[in-house]
Each structure stands twice: as structure tokens, then as C-alpha cells.
Amino acid sequence: MVEVVGGYLLPFFTNISNNPASWREIAQNVNSVTKGGQFENILSLSYTHLPHYLRPCFLYMGMFPEDCEVRVSKLIKLWVAEGFLRRLSRSKTLEEEAEVFLEDLVKRNLVLVTKRKCDGRIKSCSLHDLMRDLCIRKAHEEKFLVNFSSGLSVKGRKNQRRVSVTRSGLPYFQKIYGLTLHTILCFHGISVANKLEGFRLLRVLDAGNVYVHSLPDQLFDLFYLAYLAVYYPGRISTAISKLRNLETLSLRTKNDWRNFRLHFYLPQEIWRMPRLRHLVFYGRLPNPEGITASSLENLQTLSIVSHTMCSERILRMIPNLRKLEIDCSDGEIFLNNLVHLRQLEDLKLRSSFRVVFYHKDIFTFPRTLRKLTLSRVLLPWKEMTVVGSLPNLRVLKLTHWACKGSTWETSDGEFPKLEILVIERSYLKDWITESSHFPMLKSLVLHECSELAEIPEDIGEIPTLELIEVKGKARTSLVESAQRILEKQQEWGNDALQVRCMAHR
């Protein structure tokens, strides 16, 4: 809010002189900001000056409950499903354009960043209370949405386009009607089974927090539906293929990935949905027998699926996949076919229990990878050369005993573009490396590395290094090595390096 008010007052400080009258004028304008509704007017101006293409993205924030931390991955999928995005560049996807839009809203101080990812991208965001009031008020005025929990009176319930349903809004939602409604976000248990027939133009149905025992037949008649999220443990009907415009399908089950047993199946008809961009569920993809090649050529996100679906045939049918999350819990592990994913940038391999990769011949990573997360796979440290050879890797996260053994020795030519390295819960004791082995490293995070004796001194000589962070249970010698690196760099005049130690024995 300070930035918004400051932007309003900035012109009054231009060409200021030592004349007392000038300062009196500024004082009067500052007083006027806090009295007579001027503050609200200034906030309104911040919306008025928004480019028209950003306005729906901002107003959409009013759909979420007060004090809600909105996951950006979800927000962006919703924006795309709503049709807010314009593809301005062939080199960027709609999702990437959406990230640019969000960063613009943040720079304008309309949206707050609550968390960032380790690579600096926004992970979650929210609205300041005053900005949220403005957002909902403008959204109601423009008939953009109805948030029943906002406290604002809603005149009439016809011709509504979007509704946000929380506990306090349930009685109002039960009375809403009108064929114009095309978005429902549910944040509290609600049965929509008897109402779907009246919402034929529905584009977005987010009921991911609402457990349902069955999916009504009317759901599969929603031709325009682009986004569907439900909390449903059963089998999906073959009628799913009738949703020809579906772009995001998120199926949440009772068990999380730690209890992953791969009992969740999708019908073969999922291969007949060419517009699908994001598929999030816990289970196996069906056999694509009889399905033409590249039938899911627009699919960008796929998680969490069994490694048994990584056959060459299946992977060739999803050629433009950018983000993939694989569970390696059961059966023989074989991931060589991942090389067929020539657009893959973000890969996660994890297991509900520890899995041992016995030799490097069982997997090959695509050279396009920019982010790799390994969890509970017990890959031998000596096989990390396969990872180190990836030419575009920027982020590497090794969590929950990702690697097996006590010694990691790196070599020249490895990790040429790696910027962020996270090691969390590891048996690593000795790390042998040189600064030239991580030439572009910016951030090193060691979390719960209770066996590691010290950080190699050469790490401190990496010219790009900005942060060393030691968290959780750690040996005293590890913390002391981090402090020595900091002191040495300060002696050499390097004040850019930060060292954060939040460790304990």
C-alpha cells in the first residue's frame, strides 16, 4: 500500500523547493490521502491505470478466500482456461505468458508474493486486505464475479458469470440460477450434481477440495468445460472423452503420494482428448492400443504416473510434455525412453519408499532438462555423472535420501549451467569437488545433512555464488565451514555472498 500511495504523491515532490509553501502543499496532500475516502480513490486509480489485458487477471484474485495463499501453478491454469491470455510470442506457451502477466501485477504492487521457488519464480501469491476489498468491489461492479463471502450485497442472481463458494456463501449459491454462469470455484463442501444441467456454458469447475462419491452424468455433457478439478477416488467414466474442450483435468484421491499404490486408472478414451494440456492424477495411463500417434500432442504436464508407462510408444504420443512426475515404487525400473521427450524441462522421480537404481543403463535423461528432482531413489553418487552431463540443467534437488553412499566426487565439465543445488536428508559424508565443477552455481542449500563433515572450500571460490544455506540437523563442523567460506570471501572484498545457518545438533 505504501508504494501505491507513494506513486500518487510522487508528482508533488517533483521540482520541490525550500519554499515553506511547497511543503505545506505536500502536507495537505498527504492529509487528504488518509481522509475523505481519498485512500480508496488512490487504490481505484491503480486499477484504472491497469492495461485492459491485465484487468481480468487481477479481478480473478477476488475469487479466492480472504488470506488465501494462491498457488501460482493453479492460478495460471485457471487464467488459461478462462481465456485471459494472448499468445504474444511463438517461443512462449500461454502458461509462460501468464507468468509474465503475474510478475507485472506484482511490480504494480497489486498482488503480493508470499513464496518464491528456489529459482526465483513465484510459487504463491495473495492480496492485501485493502486491495482485496477493491478487487471484489470492482469485480461486482463490472459483473465479473460474485464472491458471496465478501459482505457486499449482490443485487439479483441472474446473468452471473463466475461464483466463488465458501462456507458462508452456501445458502446464496443454492439459489443462484442463470445459463450465463461459466465458472464455479468451490472452497467448501457443496453438491453441484443437481445444478449442472442448468449451467450448460460452464467452462471452469474447481471442486478439488470437495469429496464426491460419484460423478453425475450431466458433468460429461458440459461441452465448453476447459478446467475440471475434483476430489474423487473412483473410476472415471469413458464419457470423459465427450469433454472435447477440456484443457486441465485434476483428479485428487484420498491417498497422497506416500501411500501411492497405483490403483487409479483412467479410461482409454483419455487418449482422445487432443486439447488436454495438464493431467494431474495418481495412477497409470491406459494402454493406447488403437490410438493414433501424438493424440495428446498439446499435453504439457503429467503427474503422478507409474514409471511403467514410460514405454517408447506412450512417450512418443506426448511429444510436447514439459513437466513430468513419475512414481518409481513398484516393479523393475527402466527409464531410458525419457530421451524421446524432447521438450521436457522439469522432471521429478520419487517413490513412496526407497528404490535402488543399480546401474546407469536403466535411465537416460533428456538433454532439455532445466530442473530435476530426485527423491527416495538411492541413485549411487558415482552415477551422478549422468546428471552432471545435462547441458541445460539449472536446478537440481536431491531430497529424502536421493543418492546412495557416503562420498560424492565431481569431475571437470559437469553441471555447466547449474545455478541451484539443494541436498535434503542425505547420508553424504564427504564431498570432493572444485569450483570449476559448478561454474555457474548461485545457491547451495543443505537441509538435514547430518552426516556431512564440511562444505568444500572451493565452493566459496565460485564467482557466481550468492547464497549458502544450512538448515536442520547438522554437524558443528559443517556450520563452521560455511562461516569460514563467508569470512574468506569478505576478506577478498566479496560482500555479495550470504550465509544463513539455521542448524542444530
SELUMMAR-372970 format. One record per residue (C-alpha): chain; residue number from 1; x, y, z; residue in three letters. Coordinates in steps of 0.1 Angstrom, whole numbers, m for minus. Layout:
BEGIN
('A'; NUM; (X; Y; Z); 'ALA')
...
//
This chain:
BEGIN
('A'; 1; (0; 0; 0); 'MET')
('A'; 2; (29; 24; 7); 'VAL')
('A'; 3; (41; 20; m29); 'GLU')
('A'; 4; (6; 28; m43); 'VAL')
('A'; 5; (2; 59; m22); 'VAL')
('A'; 6; (38; 69; m29); 'GLY')
('A'; 7; (31; 67; m66); 'GLY')
('A'; 8; (2; 91; m62); 'TYR')
('A'; 9; (23; 116; m42); 'LEU')
('A'; 10; (54; 115; m64); 'LEU')
('A'; 11; (43; 144; m87); 'PRO')
('A'; 12; (41; 167; m57); 'PHE')
('A'; 13; (78; 161; m49); 'PHE')
('A'; 14; (89; 169; m84); 'THR')
('A'; 15; (106; 203; m86); 'ASN')
('A'; 16; (102; 209; m49); 'ILE')
('A'; 17; (119; 239; m34); 'SER')
('A'; 18; (128; 251; 1); 'ASN')
('A'; 19; (98; 274; 0); 'ASN')
('A'; 20; (76; 266; 31); 'PRO')
('A'; 21; (45; 270; 9); 'ALA')
('A'; 22; (57; 239; m11); 'SER')
('A'; 23; (60; 218; 20); 'TRP')
('A'; 24; (26; 230; 32); 'ARG')
('A'; 25; (11; 218; m1); 'GLU')
('A'; 26; (27; 184; 3); 'ILE')
('A'; 27; (14; 181; 39); 'ALA')
('A'; 28; (m21; 190; 27); 'GLN')
('A'; 29; (m20; 163; 0); 'ASN')
('A'; 30; (m7; 137; 25); 'VAL')
('A'; 31; (m35; 145; 49); 'ASN')
('A'; 32; (m60; 143; 20); 'SER')
('A'; 33; (m49; 108; 13); 'VAL')
('A'; 34; (m60; 95; 47); 'THR')
('A'; 35; (m92; 114; 49); 'LYS')
('A'; 36; (m125; 117; 30); 'GLY')
('A'; 37; (m121; 84; 10); 'GLY')
('A'; 38; (m90; 96; m8); 'GLN')
('A'; 39; (m72; 64; 1); 'PHE')
('A'; 40; (m99; 43; m16); 'GLU')
('A'; 41; (m97; 67; m46); 'ASN')
('A'; 42; (m60; 62; m50); 'ILE')
('A'; 43; (m64; 24; m49); 'LEU')
('A'; 44; (m91; 27; m75); 'SER')
('A'; 45; (m67; 47; m97); 'LEU')
('A'; 46; (m42; 18; m95); 'SER')
('A'; 47; (m69; m3; m111); 'TYR')
('A'; 48; (m80; 23; m136); 'THR')
('A'; 49; (m44; 26; m149); 'HIS')
('A'; 50; (m41; m11; m155); 'LEU')
('A'; 51; (m39; m22; m191); 'PRO')
('A'; 52; (m71; m39; m201); 'HIS')
('A'; 53; (m55; m73; m207); 'TYR')
('A'; 54; (m44; m73; m170); 'LEU')
('A'; 55; (m77; m64; m155); 'ARG')
('A'; 56; (m94; m98; m156); 'PRO')
('A'; 57; (m62; m114; m142); 'CYS')
('A'; 58; (m64; m90; m113); 'PHE')
('A'; 59; (m101; m93; m107); 'LEU')
('A'; 60; (m98; m131; m107); 'TYR')
('A'; 61; (m79; m129; m75); 'MET')
('A'; 62; (m112; m119; m58); 'GLY')
('A'; 63; (m124; m155; m64); 'MET')
('A'; 64; (m102; m168; m36); 'PHE')
('A'; 65; (m110; m167; 2); 'PRO')
('A'; 66; (m96; m140; 24); 'GLU')
('A'; 67; (m59; m145; 35); 'ASP')
('A'; 68; (m57; m174; 10); 'CYS')
('A'; 69; (m22; m182; m4); 'GLU')
('A'; 70; (m29; m189; m41); 'VAL')
('A'; 71; (m8; m215; m57); 'ARG')
('A'; 72; (5; m199; m89); 'VAL')
('A'; 73; (5; m232; m108); 'SER')
('A'; 74; (m32; m235; m102); 'LYS')
('A'; 75; (m39; m198; m108); 'LEU')
('A'; 76; (m22; m199; m142); 'ILE')
('A'; 77; (m42; m229; m153); 'LYS')
('A'; 78; (m74; m211; m144); 'LEU')
('A'; 79; (m64; m180; m163); 'TRP')
('A'; 80; (m56; m201; m194); 'VAL')
('A'; 81; (m89; m220; m191); 'ALA')
('A'; 82; (m108; m186; m188); 'GLU')
('A'; 83; (m92; m174; m220); 'GLY')
('A'; 84; (m75; m144; m204); 'PHE')
('A'; 85; (m41; m150; m221); 'LEU')
('A'; 86; (m29; m138; m255); 'ARG')
('A'; 87; (0; m157; m271); 'ARG')
('A'; 88; (23; m128; m278); 'LEU')
('A'; 89; (53; m149; m288); 'SER')
('A'; 90; (56; m182; m306); 'ARG')
('A'; 91; (86; m190; m283); 'SER')
('A'; 92; (64; m189; m252); 'LYS')
('A'; 93; (34; m210; m241); 'THR')
('A'; 94; (3; m195; m227); 'LEU')
('A'; 95; (14; m206; m193); 'GLU')
('A'; 96; (47; m187; m197); 'GLU')
('A'; 97; (29; m156; m208); 'GLU')
('A'; 98; (7; m159; m177); 'ALA')
('A'; 99; (38; m158; m155); 'GLU')
('A'; 100; (48; m125; m172); 'VAL')
('A'; 101; (13; m111; m165); 'PHE')
('A'; 102; (16; m121; m128); 'LEU')
('A'; 103; (50; m105; m125); 'GLU')
('A'; 104; (35; m73; m140); 'ASP')
('A'; 105; (8; m73; m113); 'LEU')
('A'; 106; (34; m78; m86); 'VAL')
('A'; 107; (55; m49; m100); 'LYS')
('A'; 108; (24; m27; m99); 'ARG')
('A'; 109; (20; m36; m62); 'ASN')
('A'; 110; (m14; m50; m68); 'LEU')
('A'; 111; (m5; m86; m59); 'VAL')
('A'; 112; (17; m98; m31); 'LEU')
('A'; 113; (43; m126; m34); 'VAL')
('A'; 114; (40; m149; m5); 'THR')
('A'; 115; (65; m175; m16); 'LYS')
('A'; 116; (91; m179; m44); 'ARG')
('A'; 117; (106; m210; m58); 'LYS')
('A'; 118; (143; m217; m55); 'CYS')
('A'; 119; (148; m204; m90); 'ASP')
('A'; 120; (131; m171; m81); 'GLY')
('A'; 121; (98; m177; m99); 'ARG')
('A'; 122; (66; m170; m79); 'ILE')
('A'; 123; (52; m201; m61); 'LYS')
('A'; 124; (23; m185; m43); 'SER')
('A'; 125; (6; m151; m40); 'CYS')
('A'; 126; (m21; m132; m23); 'SER')
('A'; 127; (m39; m99; m19); 'LEU')
('A'; 128; (m35; m73; 8); 'HIS')
('A'; 129; (m68; m69; 26); 'ASP')
('A'; 130; (m74; m34; 13); 'LEU')
('A'; 131; (m65; m44; m22); 'MET')
('A'; 132; (m88; m74; m20); 'ARG')
('A'; 133; (m117; m51; m10); 'ASP')
('A'; 134; (m110; m31; m41); 'LEU')
('A'; 135; (m107; m62; m62); 'CYS')
('A'; 136; (m141; m76; m51); 'ILE')
('A'; 137; (m158; m43; m53); 'ARG')
('A'; 138; (m147; m37; m89); 'LYS')
('A'; 139; (m154; m73; m98); 'ALA')
('A'; 140; (m190; m69; m86); 'HIS')
('A'; 141; (m194; m35; m103); 'GLU')
('A'; 142; (m184; m50; m136); 'GLU')
('A'; 143; (m204; m82; m130); 'LYS')
('A'; 144; (m171; m101; m134); 'PHE')
('A'; 145; (m177; m124; m104); 'LEU')
('A'; 146; (m197; m129; m73); 'VAL')
('A'; 147; (m179; m137; m40); 'ASN')
('A'; 148; (m207; m144; m15); 'PHE')
('A'; 149; (m184; m142; 15); 'SER')
('A'; 150; (m173; m106; 7); 'SER')
('A'; 151; (m200; m89; 26); 'GLY')
('A'; 152; (m211; m69; m4); 'LEU')
('A'; 153; (m248; m71; m13); 'SER')
('A'; 154; (m255; m89; m46); 'VAL')
('A'; 155; (m284; m75; m64); 'LYS')
('A'; 156; (m301; m102; m83); 'GLY')
('A'; 157; (m286; m135; m92); 'ARG')
('A'; 158; (m293; m136; m129); 'LYS')
('A'; 159; (m266; m134; m156); 'ASN')
('A'; 160; (m237; m141; m132); 'GLN')
('A'; 161; (m205; m153; m149); 'ARG')
('A'; 162; (m183; m165; m120); 'ARG')
('A'; 163; (m191; m175; m85); 'VAL')
('A'; 164; (m168; m183; m55); 'SER')
('A'; 165; (m184; m205; m29); 'VAL')
('A'; 166; (m172; m207; 7); 'THR')
('A'; 167; (m190; m219; 38); 'ARG')
('A'; 168; (m207; m186; 44); 'SER')
('A'; 169; (m218; m184; 8); 'GLY')
('A'; 170; (m235; m218; 6); 'LEU')
('A'; 171; (m271; m206; 12); 'PRO')
('A'; 172; (m267; m180; m16); 'TYR')
('A'; 173; (m253; m204; m41); 'PHE')
('A'; 174; (m282; m228; m37); 'GLN')
('A'; 175; (m305; m200; m50); 'LYS')
('A'; 176; (m283; m189; m79); 'ILE')
('A'; 177; (m296; m195; m115); 'TYR')
('A'; 178; (m289; m185; m150); 'GLY')
('A'; 179; (m274; m200; m181); 'LEU')
('A'; 180; (m246; m174; m183); 'THR')
('A'; 181; (m226; m189; m154); 'LEU')
('A'; 182; (m194; m204; m166); 'HIS')
('A'; 183; (m171; m206; m136); 'THR')
('A'; 184; (m176; m222; m102); 'ILE')
('A'; 185; (m147; m223; m76); 'LEU')
('A'; 186; (m157; m244; m45); 'CYS')
('A'; 187; (m138; m239; m13); 'PHE')
('A'; 188; (m163; m258; 8); 'HIS')
('A'; 189; (m184; m289; 6); 'GLY')
('A'; 190; (m212; m285; m19); 'ILE')
('A'; 191; (m233; m307; m41); 'SER')
('A'; 192; (m235; m294; m76); 'VAL')
('A'; 193; (m249; m327; m90); 'ALA')
('A'; 194; (m285; m313; m92); 'ASN')
('A'; 195; (m274; m280; m107); 'LYS')
('A'; 196; (m251; m289; m136); 'LEU')
('A'; 197; (m279; m292; m160); 'GLU')
('A'; 198; (m287; m256; m156); 'GLY')
('A'; 199; (m251; m245; m162); 'PHE')
('A'; 200; (m246; m256; m198); 'ARG')
('A'; 201; (m220; m230; m205); 'LEU')
('A'; 202; (m197; m239; m176); 'LEU')
('A'; 203; (m160; m235; m185); 'ARG')
('A'; 204; (m144; m240; m151); 'VAL')
('A'; 205; (m154; m263; m123); 'LEU')
('A'; 206; (m129; m264; m94); 'ASP')
('A'; 207; (m142; m288; m67); 'ALA')
('A'; 208; (m108; m301; m58); 'GLY')
('A'; 209; (m115; m296; m21); 'ASN')
('A'; 210; (m149; m313; m22); 'VAL')
('A'; 211; (m151; m350; m18); 'TYR')
('A'; 212; (m177; m367; m40); 'VAL')
('A'; 213; (m188; m403; m41); 'HIS')
('A'; 214; (m199; m402; m78); 'SER')
('A'; 215; (m197; m380; m108); 'LEU')
('A'; 216; (m231; m371; m123); 'PRO')
('A'; 217; (m238; m379; m159); 'ASP')
('A'; 218; (m246; m342; m166); 'GLN')
('A'; 219; (m209; m334; m159); 'LEU')
('A'; 220; (m199; m351; m192); 'PHE')
('A'; 221; (m224; m330; m212); 'ASP')
('A'; 222; (m206; m298; m204); 'LEU')
('A'; 223; (m192; m293; m238); 'PHE')
('A'; 224; (m174; m260; m230); 'TYR')
('A'; 225; (m157; m273; m199); 'LEU')
('A'; 226; (m120; m264; m200); 'ALA')
('A'; 227; (m109; m269; m164); 'TYR')
('A'; 228; (m121; m297; m141); 'LEU')
('A'; 229; (m107; m305; m106); 'ALA')
('A'; 230; (m125; m330; m83); 'VAL')
('A'; 231; (m117; m349; m52); 'TYR')
('A'; 232; (m129; m383; m64); 'TYR')
('A'; 233; (m114; m418; m57); 'PRO')
('A'; 234; (m134; m439; m82); 'GLY')
('A'; 235; (m131; m448; m118); 'ARG')
('A'; 236; (m136; m422; m145); 'ILE')
('A'; 237; (m163; m429; m170); 'SER')
('A'; 238; (m155; m434; m207); 'THR')
('A'; 239; (m178; m404; m212); 'ALA')
('A'; 240; (m148; m382; m203); 'ILE')
('A'; 241; (m139; m380; m240); 'SER')
('A'; 242; (m171; m360; m246); 'LYS')
('A'; 243; (m154; m331; m229); 'LEU')
('A'; 244; (m138; m320; m261); 'ARG')
('A'; 245; (m126; m287; m249); 'ASN')
('A'; 246; (m110; m299; m216); 'LEU')
('A'; 247; (m75; m284; m210); 'GLU')
('A'; 248; (m69; m292; m173); 'THR')
('A'; 249; (m80; m324; m156); 'LEU')
('A'; 250; (m70; m327; m119); 'SER')
('A'; 251; (m82; m358; m100); 'LEU')
('A'; 252; (m74; m359; m63); 'ARG')
('A'; 253; (m77; m391; m44); 'THR')
('A'; 254; (m78; m399; m7); 'LYS')
('A'; 255; (m42; m412; m6); 'ASN')
('A'; 256; (m13; m389; m12); 'ASP')
('A'; 257; (18; m400; m30); 'TRP')
('A'; 258; (33; m415; 2); 'ARG')
('A'; 259; (5; m441; 1); 'ASN')
('A'; 260; (7; m444; m37); 'PHE')
('A'; 261; (m3; m479; m48); 'ARG')
('A'; 262; (m13; m471; m84); 'LEU')
('A'; 263; (m49; m484; m82); 'HIS')
('A'; 264; (m63; m454; m100); 'PHE')
('A'; 265; (m70; m459; m137); 'TYR')
('A'; 266; (m81; m436; m165); 'LEU')
('A'; 267; (m102; m450; m194); 'PRO')
('A'; 268; (m85; m454; m228); 'GLN')
('A'; 269; (m107; m425; m240); 'GLU')
('A'; 270; (m83; m401; m223); 'ILE')
('A'; 271; (m61; m405; m254); 'TRP')
('A'; 272; (m90; m390; m275); 'ARG')
('A'; 273; (m88; m356; m258); 'MET')
('A'; 274; (m63; m336; m280); 'PRO')
('A'; 275; (m69; m302; m262); 'ARG')
('A'; 276; (m57; m316; m229); 'LEU')
('A'; 277; (m27; m295; m216); 'ARG')
('A'; 278; (m25; m306; m179); 'HIS')
('A'; 279; (m33; m340; m165); 'LEU')
('A'; 280; (m28; m345; m127); 'VAL')
('A'; 281; (m38; m377; m111); 'PHE')
('A'; 282; (m23; m407; m92); 'TYR')
('A'; 283; (m21; m438; m113); 'GLY')
('A'; 284; (m13; m454; m147); 'ARG')
('A'; 285; (m21; m442; m181); 'LEU')
('A'; 286; (m42; m467; m201); 'PRO')
('A'; 287; (m29; m488; m229); 'ASN')
('A'; 288; (m31; m466; m261); 'PRO')
('A'; 289; (m39; m496; m283); 'GLU')
('A'; 290; (m57; m485; m315); 'GLY')
('A'; 291; (m50; m448; m308); 'ILE')
('A'; 292; (m32; m427; m334); 'THR')
('A'; 293; (2; m412; m327); 'ALA')
('A'; 294; (6; m379; m309); 'SER')
('A'; 295; (m31; m378; m299); 'SER')
('A'; 296; (m21; m358; m267); 'LEU')
('A'; 297; (3; m335; m286); 'GLU')
('A'; 298; (m7; m305; m265); 'ASN')
('A'; 299; (m1; m322; m231); 'LEU')
('A'; 300; (24; m302; m211); 'GLN')
('A'; 301; (20; m315; m175); 'THR')
('A'; 302; (17; m351; m165); 'LEU')
('A'; 303; (18; m363; m128); 'SER')
('A'; 304; (20; m386; m109); 'ILE')
('A'; 305; (22; m416; m131); 'VAL')
('A'; 306; (39; m450; m127); 'SER')
('A'; 307; (73; m455; m143); 'HIS')
('A'; 308; (57; m485; m161); 'THR')
('A'; 309; (40; m461; m185); 'MET')
('A'; 310; (74; m449; m198); 'CYS')
('A'; 311; (73; m471; m229); 'SER')
('A'; 312; (87; m456; m262); 'GLU')
('A'; 313; (52; m458; m278); 'ARG')
('A'; 314; (35; m438; m250); 'ILE')
('A'; 315; (62; m412; m247); 'LEU')
('A'; 316; (61; m406; m284); 'ARG')
('A'; 317; (24; m398; m281); 'MET')
('A'; 318; (31; m369; m257); 'ILE')
('A'; 319; (59; m353; m276); 'PRO')
('A'; 320; (55; m318; m262); 'ASN')
('A'; 321; (54; m327; m225); 'LEU')
('A'; 322; (73; m301; m204); 'ARG')
('A'; 323; (67; m313; m168); 'LYS')
('A'; 324; (66; m349; m157); 'LEU')
('A'; 325; (64; m365; m123); 'GLU')
('A'; 326; (70; m402; m120); 'ILE')
('A'; 327; (65; m427; m91); 'ASP')
('A'; 328; (91; m454; m90); 'CYS')
('A'; 329; (76; m475; m63); 'SER')
('A'; 330; (69; m508; m79); 'ASP')
('A'; 331; (84; m532; m104); 'GLY')
('A'; 332; (116; m531; m125); 'GLU')
('A'; 333; (128; m495; m131); 'ILE')
('A'; 334; (136; m486; m167); 'PHE')
('A'; 335; (136; m450; m178); 'LEU')
('A'; 336; (158; m450; m209); 'ASN')
('A'; 337; (128; m439; m231); 'ASN')
('A'; 338; (127; m405; m214); 'LEU')
('A'; 339; (150; m393; m242); 'VAL')
('A'; 340; (120; m392; m265); 'HIS')
('A'; 341; (106; m363; m246); 'LEU')
('A'; 342; (124; m336; m265); 'ARG')
('A'; 343; (106; m307; m248); 'GLN')
('A'; 344; (108; m319; m212); 'LEU')
('A'; 345; (121; m292; m188); 'GLU')
('A'; 346; (110; m303; m153); 'ASP')
('A'; 347; (113; m340; m142); 'LEU')
('A'; 348; (106; m354; m108); 'LYS')
('A'; 349; (114; m390; m98); 'LEU')
('A'; 350; (102; m401; m64); 'ARG')
('A'; 351; (90; m431; m45); 'SER')
('A'; 352; (68; m439; m15); 'SER')
('A'; 353; (97; m460; m3); 'PHE')
('A'; 354; (134; m462; m11); 'ARG')
('A'; 355; (142; m477; m45); 'VAL')
('A'; 356; (177; m486; m56); 'VAL')
('A'; 357; (189; m478; m91); 'PHE')
('A'; 358; (216; m504; m96); 'TYR')
('A'; 359; (233; m491; m127); 'HIS')
('A'; 360; (231; m461; m151); 'LYS')
('A'; 361; (219; m482; m181); 'ASP')
('A'; 362; (183; m481; m167); 'ILE')
('A'; 363; (178; m444; m173); 'PHE')
('A'; 364; (187; m416; m196); 'THR')
('A'; 365; (176; m380; m191); 'PHE')
('A'; 366; (166; m357; m219); 'PRO')
('A'; 367; (192; m330; m226); 'ARG')
('A'; 368; (165; m304; m225); 'THR')
('A'; 369; (160; m307; m187); 'LEU')
('A'; 370; (163; m275; m167); 'ARG')
('A'; 371; (150; m288; m134); 'LYS')
('A'; 372; (155; m323; m119); 'LEU')
('A'; 373; (142; m336; m85); 'THR')
('A'; 374; (151; m370; m72); 'LEU')
('A'; 375; (135; m383; m40); 'SER')
('A'; 376; (140; m417; m23); 'ARG')
('A'; 377; (156; m433; m54); 'VAL')
('A'; 378; (190; m441; m38); 'LEU')
('A'; 379; (209; m434; m70); 'LEU')
('A'; 380; (247; m441; m64); 'PRO')
('A'; 381; (267; m409; m61); 'TRP')
('A'; 382; (291; m422; m88); 'LYS')
('A'; 383; (262; m423; m112); 'GLU')
('A'; 384; (256; m386; m108); 'MET')
('A'; 385; (279; m380; m137); 'THR')
('A'; 386; (248; m388; m159); 'VAL')
('A'; 387; (231; m358; m142); 'VAL')
('A'; 388; (262; m336; m143); 'GLY')
('A'; 389; (264; m341; m181); 'SER')
('A'; 390; (230; m324; m187); 'LEU')
('A'; 391; (239; m292; m206); 'PRO')
('A'; 392; (208; m271; m197); 'ASN')
('A'; 393; (202; m282; m161); 'LEU')
('A'; 394; (196; m251; m138); 'ARG')
('A'; 395; (181; m266; m107); 'VAL')
('A'; 396; (189; m299; m90); 'LEU')
('A'; 397; (171; m310; m59); 'LYS')
('A'; 398; (182; m342; m41); 'LEU')
('A'; 399; (157; m350; m13); 'THR')
('A'; 400; (149; m378; 11); 'HIS')
('A'; 401; (180; m400; 5); 'TRP')
('A'; 402; (180; m394; m32); 'ALA')
('A'; 403; (215; m408; m35); 'CYS')
('A'; 404; (232; m438; m21); 'LYS')
('A'; 405; (267; m438; m5); 'GLY')
('A'; 406; (288; m415; 17); 'SER')
('A'; 407; (311; m399; m9); 'THR')
('A'; 408; (304; m376; m39); 'TRP')
('A'; 409; (333; m368; m61); 'GLU')
('A'; 410; (326; m345; m91); 'THR')
('A'; 411; (346; m340; m122); 'SER')
('A'; 412; (356; m313; m147); 'ASP')
('A'; 413; (329; m304; m173); 'GLY')
('A'; 414; (300; m314; m151); 'GLU')
('A'; 415; (270; m291; m142); 'PHE')
('A'; 416; (279; m264; m167); 'PRO')
('A'; 417; (248; m243; m161); 'LYS')
('A'; 418; (236; m254; m127); 'LEU')
('A'; 419; (225; m224; m106); 'GLU')
('A'; 420; (207; m240; m76); 'ILE')
('A'; 421; (217; m271; m57); 'LEU')
('A'; 422; (195; m285; m29); 'VAL')
('A'; 423; (206; m315; m9); 'ILE')
('A'; 424; (180; m325; 18); 'GLU')
('A'; 425; (181; m355; 41); 'ARG')
('A'; 426; (212; m373; 28); 'SER')
('A'; 427; (238; m398; 40); 'TYR')
('A'; 428; (266; m378; 23); 'LEU')
('A'; 429; (297; m375; 45); 'LYS')
('A'; 430; (325; m364; 21); 'ASP')
('A'; 431; (320; m341; m8); 'TRP')
('A'; 432; (350; m338; m31); 'ILE')
('A'; 433; (347; m310; m57); 'THR')
('A'; 434; (363; m279; m72); 'GLU')
('A'; 435; (349; m245; m81); 'SER')
('A'; 436; (352; m253; m118); 'SER')
('A'; 437; (328; m282; m114); 'HIS')
('A'; 438; (299; m259; m106); 'PHE')
('A'; 439; (310; m228; m127); 'PRO')
('A'; 440; (275; m210; m125); 'MET')
('A'; 441; (263; m220; m91); 'LEU')
('A'; 442; (243; m193; m73); 'LYS')
('A'; 443; (226; m210; m44); 'SER')
('A'; 444; (236; m240; m23); 'LEU')
('A'; 445; (210; m253; 3); 'VAL')
('A'; 446; (219; m281; 27); 'LEU')
('A'; 447; (189; m293; 48); 'HIS')
('A'; 448; (192; m321; 73); 'GLU')
('A'; 449; (226; m332; 60); 'CYS')
('A'; 450; (235; m345; 94); 'SER')
('A'; 451; (265; m366; 83); 'GLU')
('A'; 452; (282; m341; 60); 'LEU')
('A'; 453; (315; m330; 76); 'ALA')
('A'; 454; (321; m297; 57); 'GLU')
('A'; 455; (314; m277; 26); 'ILE')
('A'; 456; (344; m279; 3); 'PRO')
('A'; 457; (364; m247; 5); 'GLU')
('A'; 458; (365; m244; m33); 'ASP')
('A'; 459; (327; m239; m33); 'ILE')
('A'; 460; (334; m204; m19); 'GLY')
('A'; 461; (355; m195; m49); 'GLU')
('A'; 462; (327; m199; m74); 'ILE')
('A'; 463; (323; m163; m88); 'PRO')
('A'; 464; (285; m165; m92); 'THR')
('A'; 465; (278; m179; m57); 'LEU')
('A'; 466; (253; m157; m38); 'GLU')
('A'; 467; (239; m179; m10); 'LEU')
('A'; 468; (249; m208; 12); 'ILE')
('A'; 469; (221; m220; 35); 'GLU')
('A'; 470; (225; m247; 62); 'VAL')
('A'; 471; (192; m258; 78); 'LYS')
('A'; 472; (181; m285; 102); 'GLY')
('A'; 473; (202; m311; 119); 'LYS')
('A'; 474; (239; m306; 111); 'ALA')
('A'; 475; (274; m312; 124); 'ARG')
('A'; 476; (292; m282; 140); 'THR')
('A'; 477; (320; m287; 115); 'SER')
('A'; 478; (296; m281; 86); 'LEU')
('A'; 479; (283; m248; 100); 'VAL')
('A'; 480; (319; m237; 108); 'GLU')
('A'; 481; (330; m245; 72); 'SER')
('A'; 482; (302; m222; 59); 'ALA')
('A'; 483; (313; m194; 82); 'GLN')
('A'; 484; (349; m198; 71); 'ARG')
('A'; 485; (339; m195; 35); 'ILE')
('A'; 486; (320; m163; 43); 'LEU')
('A'; 487; (349; m148; 62); 'GLU')
('A'; 488; (374; m156; 35); 'LYS')
('A'; 489; (351; m141; 8); 'GLN')
('A'; 490; (347; m109; 29); 'GLN')
('A'; 491; (384; m106; 32); 'GLU')
('A'; 492; (387; m107; m6); 'TRP')
('A'; 493; (360; m79; m8); 'GLY')
('A'; 494; (332; m102; m19); 'ASN')
('A'; 495; (302; m87; 0); 'ASP')
('A'; 496; (276; m103; m23); 'ALA')
('A'; 497; (278; m138; m7); 'LEU')
('A'; 498; (252; m145; 21); 'GLN')
('A'; 499; (255; m174; 45); 'VAL')
('A'; 500; (224; m184; 65); 'ARG')
('A'; 501; (228; m211; 92); 'CYS')
('A'; 502; (196; m223; 109); 'MET')
('A'; 503; (211; m256; 120); 'ALA')
('A'; 504; (210; m276; 152); 'HIS')
('A'; 505; (227; m308; 166); 'ARG')
//
